[in-house]
Amino acid sequence: MRKKSTTNSAQRAYMLAKAHLQALREQEAEIERAYIVAHGIHNADDTIPERVYCIDDAETFDRASEETAAKIEGSGLWADILAAEESIKAAEDAMIAYGLSIAPAGIRDTLERGVKENYTIRLKVIDAVFRLDVSSVRGKGVTA
């Protein structure tokens, strides 16, 4: 007998899209950290900035920002990040659509309006659907 899945295709797509974007953002951060270390950048309090946006000196910030942005864009990483952000948006939309499809009829219209008008509601619906054990939902879009 086949075990019933606790996630559906929308949840899995969201997890993968989120993980992919996070990995790309970490590559971006690593490029910035490497630049900061290679150029011996320190703030006035002698701390090493974690990211370019943490650099206190305006001139150093401008130069570091310009040079790291050029490297990130030139490597194709920026295009990958933009594509990943589009993927996450599509995955979020699918999560919301699924959540709305299983919401009780009495609150569905309110939730639909809420996710369009209020970013916090949008995030809460996505989070609720993400945490949902779809094996407990009867016959509503559960795909293995």
Secondary structure, DSSP 8 states (H G I E B T S, - for coil): -----SS-HHHHHHHHHHHHHHHHHHHHHHHHHHHHHHTT---TTS---SSGGG--SHHHHHHHHHHHHHHHHHTTHHHHHHHHHHHHHHHHHHHHHHHHHHS-HHHHHHHHHHHHH-HHHHHHHHHHHHH--GGGS-SSS---
